[in-house]
């Protein structure tokens, strides 16, 4: 948090009147609120608008979210175990509606035990002809409701633990009100430069903070939200743009030649003609490696789009210029498949390809490290073992990282130190990145895209079936196996408990065995609780064709390449996000046979679930699916979002606010063009704020 001139905001939260040590500890643990400043920047997620209450009889048939004032007349606990729920009758003078809760039912039961008047907020739906609201928000009304609630009552996120300790939303409102009694304009430092504030007609920071918590009217609230979103996105974009500017000053090796190795392979051994997308990416990489600056490029392409052959051709350019190359993959099986595939492609050329992993035996590893240091090994492929200090190259010029989001930033950065100048970096991902995420989480990288699949690949037929068709689905899989093919059956991780996850998978495995008896079919099982040795052994059994079926969790989402597998059955498909479903689907369709992806779901699907299944059936483009997934689930749940990325945003939404994000990006670029190191006095507070953040190394050269 920015600390310049705002010492009051550094005060530990327990010193706020009404908090104290016990409640302060709860706020720290449950909401990460440590200081007055943290409380100030913990924004409401919605507001109770006193003018928008509705009567039960007036709830529209196509209802979304409603606010109702009424009385709870009856409540009871129904069911046992995981189906246990709290049900209450809620009525106003026009009708009755049923309220249902499945979580937090014990403290709620105490809250409503004596009935009384409440304000209810939630999504009203009809079930068997009657209105009900599942998991509504509940606020007890004491005295006169119109006097109790201001025009716009802030509603803050809370947790079951906080509510059970009487730290309700209403109590939190009182705490924020108490904080504003201590606060004045001088305590809230204006970070944005005056020219930015003036040009975009932004509300002053203090007024924005005050109106985001306690808006005077709808216009003030709108202006406050816009101002705070603008600042959040602007700060994010200026950090990204500065990172990219800094990178322009990092020197890199110059690849001047496209020589004999490249030309020989291209003319004699290239297994297929390159697509226009692949040629375009090669030109972009070729241009990067001739500038004298280090390449820092992200190559994204759908499953099966041909990223690996582009990587091989880039390796050959590096070798033609006297440099070694390496390829790092997140799992041993993926690294080994890269090693086998690339070795096969280059077997007719005078190139030494080696493999290194944590399982490489000591004697073999010593020899490998000697050969790497003296230059006998040209291409090294492996897992994170490549970044160990003992792995020393003679002249590393290009590092390729596959499925880069599976590695931490620190792990990836260690490859930079493997030569006097940092090698060129090419990171590849088969997880298509939506445009909005590309502008945020990956905005510091140059991005190349292979948008189209090579010609000749048969499209995967995607089918949605409900649980009642399970027997027919298994019959279809049996037919494919009897034709000599293989199948995946994938189960979701649906519980927070590893033990329960394992039990769900084990139950599924036993069910599969009933359909496919062991004397006729070999079934391999792969999951996260196995030792790495057992997991690798079972995976290899399937890869080599010894197992007919692989029953697995999502550990097989990335990296398993089995051309003979023609069926992907995804159990409880409604529990997966779209991008994950698409990644799993990409495990099949790699051979000559027609392949199928079967989405097996429960009978009852939400509208969101139905939309996801429809998208998977009708859409094959990973990029279109990624955009839809981002729209339906939000950025924080998409694989590949970086630690400093869009998930840090508190108020802005990278889907809904994409136009504002582009505005702030242009403003950030313009400011850095005029004052790259923020030396101007008008930019002093902005510079100090950026230096106070966790990404301060980006700005360290201007301190």
C-alpha positions as CSV (number, residue, x, y, z in Angstrom):
1,X,0.0,0.0,0.0
2,X,1.2,3.6,-0.8
3,X,2.4,5.1,2.5
4,X,3.6,8.6,1.4
5,X,1.9,11.2,3.7
6,X,-0.8,8.8,4.9
7,X,0.5,7.4,8.2
8,X,-3.1,7.2,9.6
9,X,-3.9,4.5,7.0
10,X,-1.0,2.4,8.3
11,X,-2.7,2.1,11.7
12,X,-3.4,-1.6,12.6
13,X,-7.1,-2.3,12.3
14,X,-7.6,-3.4,15.9
15,X,-7.1,0.2,17.0
16,X,-10.3,1.3,15.2
17,X,-13.1,1.9,17.7
18,X,-15.4,-1.1,17.8
19,X,-12.8,-3.6,16.6
20,X,-10.2,-4.6,19.2
21,X,-7.8,-7.6,19.2
22,X,-10.2,-10.5,18.7
23,X,-12.3,-8.9,15.9
24,X,-9.1,-7.5,14.4
25,X,-7.6,-11.0,14.2
26,X,-10.8,-12.2,12.4
27,X,-10.7,-9.4,9.9
28,X,-7.1,-10.2,9.1
29,X,-7.7,-13.9,8.7
30,X,-11.0,-13.7,6.8
31,X,-10.7,-10.6,4.7
32,X,-7.0,-9.7,4.7
33,X,-7.8,-6.4,6.4
34,X,-4.7,-5.4,8.4
35,X,-4.8,-1.6,8.5
36,X,-7.2,1.4,8.2
37,X,-6.0,1.6,4.6
38,X,-7.0,-1.9,3.9
39,X,-10.5,-1.2,5.2
40,X,-10.8,1.9,3.1
41,X,-9.9,0.0,0.0
42,X,-12.3,-2.9,0.8
43,X,-15.1,-1.8,-1.4
44,X,-18.8,-2.7,-1.3
45,X,-19.8,-5.2,-4.0
46,X,-23.3,-3.9,-4.3
47,X,-25.8,-1.4,-2.7
48,X,-29.2,-1.7,-1.3
49,X,-31.2,0.9,-3.1
50,X,-34.2,1.9,-1.0
51,X,-36.1,2.9,-4.1
52,X,-35.9,-0.6,-5.6
53,X,-37.8,-2.8,-3.1
54,X,-40.4,-5.0,-4.8
55,X,-43.5,-6.7,-3.6
56,X,-43.7,-10.5,-3.8
57,X,-46.8,-10.4,-6.1
58,X,-44.9,-8.1,-8.5
59,X,-41.9,-10.3,-9.0
60,X,-41.6,-10.6,-12.9
61,X,-41.6,-14.1,-14.4
62,X,-38.1,-13.5,-16.0
63,X,-36.8,-12.4,-12.6
64,X,-33.1,-11.7,-11.8
65,X,-32.2,-10.3,-8.4
66,X,-34.8,-8.8,-6.2
67,X,-34.9,-6.9,-2.8
68,X,-38.0,-7.5,-0.6
69,X,-38.9,-6.3,2.9
70,X,-41.0,-8.8,4.8
71,X,-41.4,-11.1,7.8
72,X,-40.1,-14.7,8.4
73,X,-43.1,-16.6,9.8
74,X,-41.7,-20.2,9.9
75,X,-38.4,-22.0,9.5
76,X,-37.1,-25.6,9.8
77,X,-34.1,-27.8,9.0
78,X,-34.9,-30.5,6.4
79,X,-32.9,-33.5,5.3
80,X,-29.7,-35.1,6.5
81,X,-26.0,-35.2,5.6
82,X,-25.0,-33.2,2.5
83,X,-28.7,-32.7,1.6
84,X,-29.4,-30.9,4.8
85,X,-30.9,-27.5,4.3
86,X,-32.6,-24.6,6.1
87,X,-36.0,-23.6,4.7
88,X,-38.0,-20.5,5.7
89,X,-41.4,-18.9,4.8
90,X,-41.0,-15.2,4.0
91,X,-44.0,-13.1,3.4
92,X,-45.1,-9.5,2.8
93,X,-48.6,-8.1,2.5
94,X,-48.9,-9.4,-1.1
95,X,-47.7,-13.0,-0.9
96,X,-45.2,-15.6,0.3
97,X,-41.9,-16.9,-1.0
98,X,-39.7,-19.7,0.2
99,X,-36.1,-19.1,1.3
100,X,-33.5,-22.0,1.1
101,X,-30.0,-22.3,2.4
102,X,-27.6,-25.2,2.1
103,X,-24.5,-23.6,3.7
104,X,-24.0,-21.6,7.0
105,X,-27.4,-23.0,8.1
106,X,-26.6,-23.2,11.9
107,X,-25.8,-19.5,12.5
108,X,-28.7,-18.6,10.1
109,X,-31.0,-20.8,12.1
110,X,-30.2,-18.8,15.3
111,X,-30.6,-15.5,13.4
112,X,-34.1,-16.3,12.2
113,X,-35.3,-18.5,15.1
114,X,-37.5,-15.8,16.5
115,X,-38.8,-14.6,13.2
116,X,-39.2,-10.8,12.7
117,X,-38.7,-8.3,9.8
118,X,-35.9,-8.8,7.3
119,X,-34.6,-7.4,4.1
120,X,-34.0,-10.2,1.6
121,X,-31.8,-10.0,-1.5
122,X,-31.4,-12.8,-4.0
123,X,-32.4,-14.4,-7.3
124,X,-36.0,-15.4,-7.4
125,X,-36.9,-18.6,-9.3
126,X,-40.1,-20.6,-9.8
127,X,-40.1,-24.3,-8.7
128,X,-43.2,-26.4,-9.0
129,X,-45.2,-23.2,-9.5
130,X,-43.9,-21.5,-6.3
131,X,-41.4,-18.7,-5.9
132,X,-38.2,-19.4,-4.0
133,X,-34.8,-17.8,-3.4
134,X,-31.7,-20.1,-2.8
135,X,-29.0,-18.6,-0.6
136,X,-30.5,-15.1,-0.2
137,X,-28.6,-12.4,1.6
138,X,-30.4,-11.5,4.8
139,X,-30.5,-8.3,6.9
140,X,-32.5,-8.0,10.1
141,X,-34.6,-4.9,10.3
142,X,-34.9,-3.2,13.7
143,X,-37.2,-0.2,14.1
144,X,-38.2,1.8,11.0
145,X,-36.7,0.3,7.9
146,X,-36.8,3.6,6.0
147,X,-34.8,5.4,8.7
148,X,-32.4,2.5,9.2
149,X,-31.2,2.3,5.6
150,X,-29.7,5.3,3.7
151,X,-30.7,5.7,0.1
152,X,-27.7,3.6,-0.9
153,X,-26.7,1.1,1.8
154,X,-23.3,-0.5,1.1
155,X,-23.1,-4.3,1.1
156,X,-19.7,-5.8,1.8
157,X,-18.4,-9.3,1.2
158,X,-18.3,-11.4,4.4
159,X,-17.7,-15.0,5.4
160,X,-19.6,-17.5,7.5
161,X,-17.0,-17.3,10.3
162,X,-17.4,-13.5,10.5
163,X,-21.2,-13.7,10.5
164,X,-21.1,-16.4,13.2
165,X,-19.1,-13.9,15.4
166,X,-21.6,-11.2,14.9
167,X,-19.4,-9.4,12.3
168,X,-22.3,-8.9,9.9
169,X,-22.4,-6.6,6.9
170,X,-24.3,-4.0,9.0
171,X,-21.6,-4.1,11.7
172,X,-18.9,-3.6,9.0
173,X,-20.8,-0.5,7.7
174,X,-20.6,0.9,11.2
175,X,-16.8,0.3,11.3
176,X,-16.3,2.1,8.0
177,X,-18.5,5.0,9.2
178,X,-16.2,5.1,12.3
179,X,-13.1,5.2,10.1
180,X,-14.5,8.2,8.1
181,X,-14.9,10.2,11.4
182,X,-11.1,10.0,11.6
183,X,-10.4,10.6,7.9
184,X,-9.9,13.8,6.0
185,X,-8.8,14.7,2.5
186,X,-5.2,15.1,3.6
187,X,-5.0,11.4,4.5
188,X,-5.9,10.2,1.0
189,X,-3.0,10.9,-1.4
190,X,-3.8,11.7,-5.0
191,X,-1.7,9.2,-7.1
192,X,-2.9,10.2,-10.6
193,X,-1.1,13.2,-12.2
194,X,-3.1,16.4,-12.4
195,X,-3.1,16.4,-16.3
196,X,-4.7,12.9,-16.2
197,X,-7.3,14.0,-13.7
198,X,-8.1,17.1,-15.8
199,X,-8.1,15.5,-19.2
200,X,-10.4,12.6,-18.2
201,X,-12.5,14.8,-15.8
202,X,-12.0,12.4,-12.9
203,X,-13.5,12.8,-9.4
204,X,-10.8,13.6,-6.7
205,X,-9.5,10.5,-4.9
206,X,-11.0,11.4,-1.5
207,X,-14.4,12.1,-2.9
208,X,-14.3,8.8,-4.9
209,X,-13.4,6.8,-1.8
210,X,-16.1,8.5,0.2
211,X,-18.8,8.0,-2.4
212,X,-17.8,4.4,-3.1
213,X,-18.7,3.6,0.5
214,X,-21.5,6.1,1.1
215,X,-22.7,7.6,-2.2
216,X,-24.8,10.7,-1.9
217,X,-26.7,9.8,-5.1
218,X,-26.5,7.6,-8.2
219,X,-24.5,10.1,-10.2
220,X,-21.9,10.4,-7.5
221,X,-21.7,6.7,-7.2
222,X,-21.2,6.3,-11.0
223,X,-18.4,8.9,-11.0
224,X,-16.7,7.3,-8.0
225,X,-16.8,3.8,-9.5
226,X,-15.4,5.2,-12.8
227,X,-12.6,7.1,-11.1
228,X,-11.5,4.1,-9.0
229,X,-11.7,1.7,-12.0
230,X,-9.7,4.2,-14.1
231,X,-6.9,4.4,-11.4
232,X,-6.7,0.7,-10.9
233,X,-6.5,-0.1,-14.6
234,X,-4.1,2.8,-15.3
235,X,-1.7,1.7,-12.5
236,X,-1.8,-1.9,-13.9
237,X,-1.2,-0.7,-17.5
238,X,1.6,1.7,-16.6
239,X,3.4,-1.2,-14.9
240,X,3.0,-3.5,-17.9
241,X,4.1,-0.8,-20.3
242,X,7.1,0.1,-18.3
243,X,8.1,-3.5,-18.0
244,X,8.0,-3.8,-21.8
245,X,10.0,-0.5,-22.2
246,X,12.6,-1.8,-19.8
247,X,12.9,-5.0,-21.8
248,X,13.9,-3.1,-24.9
249,X,17.2,-2.2,-23.2
250,X,18.1,-5.9,-22.5
251,X,20.8,-6.9,-24.9
252,X,20.5,-10.3,-26.7
253,X,22.5,-12.4,-29.1
254,X,22.2,-11.7,-32.8
255,X,21.2,-14.6,-35.0
256,X,22.6,-13.4,-38.4
257,X,22.3,-16.6,-40.4
258,X,19.7,-19.1,-41.6
259,X,22.2,-21.8,-42.5
260,X,22.7,-25.4,-43.6
261,X,20.9,-27.1,-40.7
262,X,17.7,-25.1,-41.2
263,X,17.8,-25.4,-45.0
264,X,18.6,-29.1,-45.1
265,X,15.8,-29.9,-42.6
266,X,13.3,-27.6,-44.4
267,X,13.9,-29.0,-47.8
268,X,14.4,-32.7,-47.0
269,X,12.9,-33.7,-43.7
270,X,10.0,-31.3,-42.9
271,X,7.1,-33.7,-42.5
272,X,4.5,-31.3,-43.8
273,X,4.1,-28.0,-45.5
274,X,3.9,-25.1,-43.0
275,X,0.7,-23.1,-42.7
276,X,0.6,-19.4,-43.3
277,X,0.3,-18.8,-39.5
278,X,3.4,-20.9,-38.8
279,X,5.4,-19.0,-41.5
280,X,4.2,-15.7,-40.0
281,X,5.4,-16.7,-36.5
282,X,8.8,-17.8,-37.9
283,X,9.2,-14.4,-39.5
284,X,8.3,-12.6,-36.2
285,X,10.9,-14.7,-34.3
286,X,13.5,-14.2,-37.0
287,X,13.1,-10.5,-36.8
288,X,13.3,-10.5,-33.0
289,X,16.6,-12.5,-33.0
290,X,18.3,-10.0,-35.4
291,X,17.8,-6.8,-33.4
292,X,20.5,-7.3,-30.8
293,X,17.8,-7.2,-28.1
294,X,16.6,-10.3,-26.1
295,X,13.5,-11.8,-27.6
296,X,10.7,-12.3,-25.0
297,X,7.8,-13.8,-27.1
298,X,4.7,-15.7,-26.2
299,X,3.6,-18.3,-28.8
300,X,0.0,-19.3,-28.3
301,X,-1.8,-21.8,-30.5
302,X,-4.6,-24.3,-30.1
303,X,-4.0,-27.9,-29.3
304,X,-2.6,-29.5,-32.5
305,X,-1.8,-26.2,-34.2
306,X,1.8,-27.0,-34.8
307,X,3.8,-25.0,-32.2
308,X,6.4,-27.8,-31.8
309,X,7.6,-27.7,-35.4
310,X,8.0,-23.9,-35.1
311,X,10.1,-24.5,-32.0
312,X,12.2,-27.0,-33.9
313,X,12.9,-24.6,-36.7
314,X,13.8,-21.8,-34.2
315,X,16.3,-24.3,-32.6
316,X,17.9,-24.9,-36.0
317,X,18.4,-21.2,-36.5
318,X,20.1,-20.9,-33.1
319,X,22.3,-23.9,-34.0
320,X,23.2,-22.4,-37.4
321,X,24.5,-19.4,-35.4
322,X,26.6,-21.4,-33.1
323,X,24.3,-21.5,-30.1
324,X,22.8,-24.3,-28.0
325,X,19.1,-24.5,-27.2
326,X,17.0,-26.0,-24.5
327,X,13.3,-26.8,-24.1
328,X,11.7,-27.0,-20.6
329,X,8.4,-28.8,-20.0
330,X,6.3,-29.0,-16.8
331,X,6.1,-32.8,-16.5
332,X,8.4,-35.7,-17.2
333,X,6.0,-37.3,-19.6
334,X,5.6,-34.2,-21.7
335,X,9.4,-33.5,-21.7
336,X,10.1,-37.1,-22.7
337,X,7.5,-36.9,-25.5
338,X,9.2,-33.7,-26.8
339,X,12.6,-35.5,-26.6
340,X,11.3,-38.5,-28.6
341,X,9.5,-36.4,-31.2
342,X,12.3,-33.9,-31.7
343,X,15.0,-36.6,-31.8
344,X,13.0,-38.4,-34.5
345,X,12.6,-35.3,-36.5
346,X,16.3,-34.4,-36.4
347,X,17.8,-38.0,-36.6
348,X,19.3,-37.5,-40.1
349,X,21.1,-34.3,-39.1
350,X,24.4,-34.0,-37.2
351,X,22.7,-32.8,-34.0
352,X,23.0,-34.2,-30.5
353,X,19.7,-34.1,-28.6
354,X,19.7,-35.0,-24.8
355,X,17.2,-35.5,-22.1
356,X,17.5,-34.5,-18.4
357,X,15.0,-35.0,-15.6
358,X,15.1,-35.6,-11.9
359,X,15.2,-39.4,-12.6
360,X,18.4,-39.2,-14.7
361,X,20.9,-41.5,-13.0
362,X,24.0,-39.8,-11.5
363,X,26.6,-41.4,-13.8
364,X,24.5,-40.5,-16.9
365,X,23.9,-37.0,-15.6
366,X,27.7,-36.4,-15.0
367,X,28.5,-37.4,-18.6
368,X,25.6,-35.3,-19.9
369,X,26.7,-32.2,-18.0
370,X,30.3,-32.6,-19.4
371,X,29.0,-32.9,-22.9
372,X,26.7,-29.9,-22.4
373,X,29.6,-27.8,-21.1
374,X,32.0,-28.7,-23.9
375,X,29.3,-28.1,-26.6
376,X,28.8,-31.7,-27.7
377,X,25.1,-31.5,-26.8
378,X,23.2,-29.1,-29.0
379,X,19.7,-29.4,-27.7
380,X,18.8,-30.2,-24.1
381,X,15.2,-31.2,-23.3
382,X,13.8,-31.7,-19.8
383,X,11.9,-30.7,-16.8
384,X,12.7,-28.0,-14.2
385,X,16.0,-29.9,-13.7
386,X,17.3,-27.7,-16.6
387,X,17.4,-24.7,-14.2
388,X,19.6,-26.3,-11.6
389,X,22.9,-24.5,-11.0
390,X,24.9,-27.6,-12.0
391,X,23.5,-27.4,-15.6
392,X,26.0,-25.2,-17.4
393,X,25.8,-24.6,-21.2
394,X,28.8,-23.7,-23.4
395,X,26.7,-21.2,-25.3
396,X,23.0,-21.1,-24.7
397,X,21.2,-18.8,-27.1
398,X,17.5,-19.9,-27.1
399,X,15.3,-21.2,-24.3
400,X,11.9,-22.6,-25.1
401,X,9.4,-23.1,-22.3
402,X,6.3,-25.2,-23.0
403,X,3.0,-24.6,-21.1
404,X,4.8,-21.7,-19.4
405,X,2.1,-20.9,-16.9
406,X,2.9,-24.2,-15.1
407,X,6.2,-22.7,-14.0
408,X,6.7,-20.0,-11.4
409,X,8.3,-16.6,-12.4
410,X,11.4,-17.4,-10.4
411,X,11.9,-20.8,-12.1
412,X,11.6,-19.3,-15.6
413,X,13.9,-16.4,-14.8
414,X,16.7,-18.8,-13.9
415,X,17.1,-19.6,-17.6
416,X,18.1,-16.0,-18.2
417,X,21.3,-16.6,-16.2
418,X,22.6,-19.5,-18.3
419,X,24.8,-17.3,-20.5
420,X,26.7,-14.0,-20.4
421,X,23.8,-12.3,-22.1
422,X,20.3,-13.8,-21.5
423,X,19.2,-16.2,-24.1
424,X,16.2,-15.5,-26.3
425,X,13.0,-16.7,-24.6
426,X,10.1,-18.3,-26.5
427,X,7.2,-19.4,-24.2
428,X,4.5,-21.6,-25.7
429,X,1.0,-22.3,-24.5
430,X,-1.9,-24.4,-25.8
431,X,-4.3,-22.5,-23.5
432,X,-5.6,-19.7,-25.8
433,X,-5.5,-16.4,-24.0
434,X,-8.4,-14.0,-24.5
435,X,-7.6,-10.5,-25.9
436,X,-8.5,-8.9,-22.6
437,X,-6.0,-11.1,-20.6
438,X,-3.4,-10.6,-23.3
439,X,-3.7,-6.8,-22.6
440,X,-3.2,-7.3,-18.8
441,X,-1.4,-10.5,-17.7
442,X,0.7,-10.9,-20.8
443,X,1.0,-7.2,-21.8
444,X,4.8,-7.2,-21.4
445,X,5.3,-10.0,-23.9
446,X,5.3,-9.8,-27.7
447,X,2.6,-12.3,-28.7
448,X,2.5,-14.6,-31.7
449,X,-0.6,-16.6,-32.6
450,X,-1.1,-19.7,-34.6
451,X,-4.8,-19.3,-35.1
452,X,-5.6,-22.1,-37.6
453,X,-5.1,-25.9,-37.4
454,X,-3.0,-27.5,-40.2
455,X,-5.2,-28.9,-43.1
456,X,-6.2,-32.5,-43.0
457,X,-6.9,-32.9,-39.3
458,X,-10.3,-34.4,-38.7
459,X,-12.5,-32.3,-36.5
460,X,-13.4,-33.9,-33.1
461,X,-17.1,-34.8,-32.8
462,X,-18.3,-33.4,-29.5
463,X,-21.5,-35.0,-28.0
464,X,-23.4,-34.1,-24.8
465,X,-25.2,-36.9,-23.0
466,X,-27.0,-37.0,-19.6
467,X,-26.5,-39.6,-16.9
468,X,-29.5,-41.7,-18.1
469,X,-27.6,-42.5,-21.3
470,X,-24.5,-43.9,-19.5
471,X,-25.0,-47.5,-20.7
472,X,-25.2,-46.4,-24.3
473,X,-22.1,-44.2,-23.9
474,X,-20.2,-47.2,-22.5
475,X,-21.4,-49.4,-25.4
476,X,-20.0,-46.8,-27.8
477,X,-16.6,-46.7,-26.0
478,X,-16.5,-50.6,-26.1
479,X,-17.1,-50.5,-29.8
480,X,-14.2,-48.1,-30.3
481,X,-11.9,-50.3,-28.1
482,X,-12.9,-53.4,-30.1
483,X,-11.7,-51.6,-33.2
484,X,-8.3,-51.4,-31.6
485,X,-8.5,-47.8,-30.2
486,X,-8.1,-46.4,-26.7
487,X,-10.2,-44.1,-24.5
488,X,-9.8,-41.6,-21.6
489,X,-12.4,-41.3,-18.8
490,X,-11.7,-38.1,-16.8
491,X,-13.2,-37.1,-13.5
492,X,-13.3,-33.6,-11.9
493,X,-11.8,-32.6,-8.6
494,X,-15.1,-31.8,-7.0
495,X,-14.3,-31.7,-3.3
496,X,-11.9,-29.5,-1.3
497,X,-10.7,-32.7,0.5
498,X,-8.1,-34.8,-1.3
499,X,-9.5,-37.8,0.5
500,X,-13.0,-37.2,-1.0
501,X,-11.5,-36.5,-4.4
502,X,-9.8,-39.9,-4.3
503,X,-13.0,-41.6,-3.2
504,X,-14.9,-40.1,-6.1
505,X,-12.3,-41.2,-8.5
506,X,-12.1,-44.7,-7.0
507,X,-15.9,-45.0,-7.1
508,X,-15.8,-44.1,-10.8
509,X,-13.0,-46.6,-11.4
510,X,-15.0,-49.4,-9.9
511,X,-18.0,-48.4,-12.0
512,X,-15.9,-48.5,-15.2
513,X,-14.6,-51.9,-14.3
514,X,-18.2,-53.2,-14.2
515,X,-18.6,-52.1,-17.9
516,X,-15.1,-53.3,-18.9
517,X,-14.2,-56.5,-17.2
518,X,-10.5,-57.0,-16.4
519,X,-10.1,-60.3,-18.3
520,X,-11.0,-58.4,-21.5
521,X,-9.7,-54.8,-20.9
522,X,-6.8,-53.3,-19.1
523,X,-7.6,-50.1,-17.2
524,X,-4.9,-47.7,-16.0
525,X,-5.7,-45.1,-13.3
526,X,-3.9,-41.9,-12.8
527,X,-4.4,-39.3,-10.0
528,X,-2.6,-36.8,-7.8
529,X,-2.3,-39.0,-4.7
530,X,-0.1,-41.6,-6.5
531,X,3.6,-41.5,-6.2
532,X,5.2,-39.9,-9.3
533,X,6.7,-43.3,-10.2
534,X,3.3,-45.0,-10.2
535,X,1.7,-42.1,-12.1
536,X,4.4,-42.2,-14.8
537,X,4.2,-46.0,-15.0
538,X,0.4,-46.0,-15.5
539,X,0.6,-43.1,-18.0
540,X,3.3,-44.9,-20.0
541,X,1.2,-48.1,-20.0
542,X,-1.5,-46.1,-21.8
543,X,0.9,-44.2,-24.0
544,X,2.5,-47.5,-25.2
545,X,-1.0,-49.1,-25.9
546,X,-0.8,-51.7,-23.1
547,X,-3.9,-50.1,-21.4
548,X,-7.2,-49.7,-23.2
549,X,-8.6,-47.1,-20.9
550,X,-7.1,-44.4,-18.8
551,X,-9.3,-43.3,-15.8
552,X,-7.9,-40.1,-14.5
553,X,-8.3,-36.7,-12.9
554,X,-7.2,-33.6,-14.8
555,X,-3.5,-34.4,-14.4
556,X,-3.7,-35.6,-18.1
557,X,-5.0,-32.2,-19.3
558,X,-1.6,-31.2,-20.7
559,X,1.0,-33.2,-22.4
560,X,-0.2,-36.7,-23.0
561,X,0.0,-37.5,-26.8
562,X,-1.6,-40.8,-27.7
563,X,-2.6,-40.8,-31.4
564,X,-4.5,-44.1,-31.0
565,X,-6.9,-42.6,-28.4
566,X,-10.2,-41.8,-30.1
567,X,-12.6,-41.2,-27.2
568,X,-12.5,-38.6,-24.4
569,X,-15.3,-39.1,-21.9
570,X,-15.6,-36.3,-19.4
571,X,-17.6,-37.2,-16.3
572,X,-19.6,-34.4,-14.6
573,X,-18.6,-32.1,-17.4
574,X,-20.8,-29.3,-16.0
575,X,-18.2,-29.0,-13.2
576,X,-15.4,-28.0,-15.6
577,X,-14.7,-24.6,-17.1
578,X,-14.8,-24.2,-20.9
579,X,-11.1,-23.8,-21.4
580,X,-10.4,-27.0,-19.3
581,X,-13.0,-28.9,-21.3
582,X,-11.3,-27.8,-24.5
583,X,-7.9,-28.8,-23.3
584,X,-9.2,-32.2,-22.3
585,X,-10.9,-32.6,-25.7
586,X,-7.5,-31.8,-27.3
587,X,-6.1,-35.1,-25.9
588,X,-7.9,-36.9,-28.8
589,X,-8.0,-36.3,-32.5
590,X,-4.2,-36.8,-32.8
591,X,-4.3,-39.8,-35.1
592,X,-5.9,-40.9,-38.4
593,X,-9.2,-42.1,-36.9
594,X,-12.3,-40.1,-36.2
595,X,-12.3,-39.0,-32.6
596,X,-15.0,-38.2,-30.1
597,X,-15.4,-36.1,-27.0
598,X,-18.4,-37.1,-24.9
599,X,-19.6,-34.6,-22.2
600,X,-21.6,-36.6,-19.6
601,X,-23.6,-34.5,-17.2
602,X,-26.5,-34.7,-14.7
603,X,-30.0,-34.4,-15.9
604,X,-30.5,-31.0,-14.2
605,X,-28.3,-28.3,-15.6
606,X,-28.2,-24.6,-14.8
607,X,-28.6,-22.1,-17.6
608,X,-24.8,-21.5,-17.3
609,X,-24.2,-25.2,-17.6
610,X,-26.4,-25.6,-20.6
611,X,-24.7,-22.7,-22.3
612,X,-21.2,-24.2,-21.7
613,X,-22.3,-27.6,-23.1
614,X,-23.8,-25.8,-26.2
615,X,-20.6,-23.9,-26.7
616,X,-18.5,-27.0,-26.6
617,X,-20.7,-28.8,-29.1
618,X,-20.9,-25.9,-31.6
619,X,-17.4,-24.3,-31.2
620,X,-14.0,-25.8,-32.1
621,X,-11.9,-22.6,-31.9
622,X,-9.9,-22.5,-28.6
623,X,-9.7,-18.7,-28.8
624,X,-13.5,-18.3,-29.1
625,X,-13.9,-20.8,-26.2
626,X,-11.4,-18.9,-24.1
627,X,-13.3,-15.6,-24.6
628,X,-16.6,-17.3,-23.7
629,X,-14.9,-19.0,-20.6
630,X,-13.7,-15.6,-19.5
631,X,-17.1,-14.1,-19.9
632,X,-18.8,-16.9,-17.9
633,X,-16.3,-17.5,-15.2
634,X,-14.1,-14.4,-14.8
635,X,-10.3,-13.9,-15.0
636,X,-9.4,-15.2,-11.6
637,X,-10.3,-18.8,-12.5
638,X,-8.6,-19.0,-15.9
639,X,-5.4,-21.0,-16.0
640,X,-2.4,-18.9,-16.9
641,X,-3.4,-15.7,-15.1
642,X,-0.1,-14.5,-13.7
643,X,0.6,-13.5,-10.1
644,X,0.6,-9.8,-10.9
645,X,-2.2,-10.1,-13.4
646,X,-5.8,-9.3,-13.7
647,X,-6.8,-11.3,-10.7
648,X,-5.4,-8.5,-8.5
649,X,-8.1,-6.0,-9.6
650,X,-10.4,-5.0,-6.8
651,X,-13.1,-3.0,-8.6
652,X,-12.4,-3.1,-12.3
653,X,-13.6,-6.0,-14.5
654,X,-11.5,-6.9,-17.5
655,X,-14.5,-8.2,-19.4
656,X,-17.0,-5.5,-18.8
657,X,-14.4,-2.7,-18.7
658,X,-12.4,-3.6,-21.7
659,X,-13.0,-0.2,-23.4
660,X,-11.8,1.6,-20.2
661,X,-8.8,-0.7,-20.1
662,X,-7.8,0.4,-23.7
663,X,-8.3,4.0,-22.7
664,X,-6.0,3.6,-19.7
665,X,-3.4,1.7,-21.7
666,X,-3.3,4.5,-24.2
667,X,-3.0,7.1,-21.4
668,X,-0.2,5.1,-19.8
669,X,1.7,4.8,-23.1
670,X,1.4,8.6,-23.7
671,X,2.6,9.5,-20.2
672,X,5.6,7.2,-20.5
673,X,6.5,8.6,-23.9
674,X,6.6,12.1,-22.3
675,X,8.3,11.1,-19.0
676,X,9.5,7.5,-19.2
677,X,11.2,7.5,-15.7
678,X,8.6,9.8,-14.1
679,X,11.0,12.5,-13.2
680,X,8.5,15.4,-13.6
681,X,7.1,16.8,-10.3
682,X,3.5,16.2,-11.4
683,X,4.3,12.4,-11.6
684,X,6.1,12.3,-8.2
685,X,3.2,10.6,-6.2
686,X,2.7,8.1,-9.0
687,X,6.4,7.2,-9.0
688,X,6.4,6.8,-5.2
689,X,3.3,4.7,-5.2
690,X,4.8,2.4,-7.9
691,X,8.1,2.0,-5.9
692,X,6.1,1.0,-2.8
693,X,4.4,-1.9,-4.6
694,X,5.5,-5.6,-4.9
695,X,6.6,-5.0,-8.5
696,X,8.9,-2.2,-7.5
697,X,11.9,-3.8,-9.3
698,X,10.3,-2.6,-12.5
699,X,10.9,1.0,-11.3
700,X,14.0,0.5,-9.2
701,X,16.2,2.3,-11.8
702,X,14.3,5.5,-11.4
703,X,14.4,5.7,-7.6
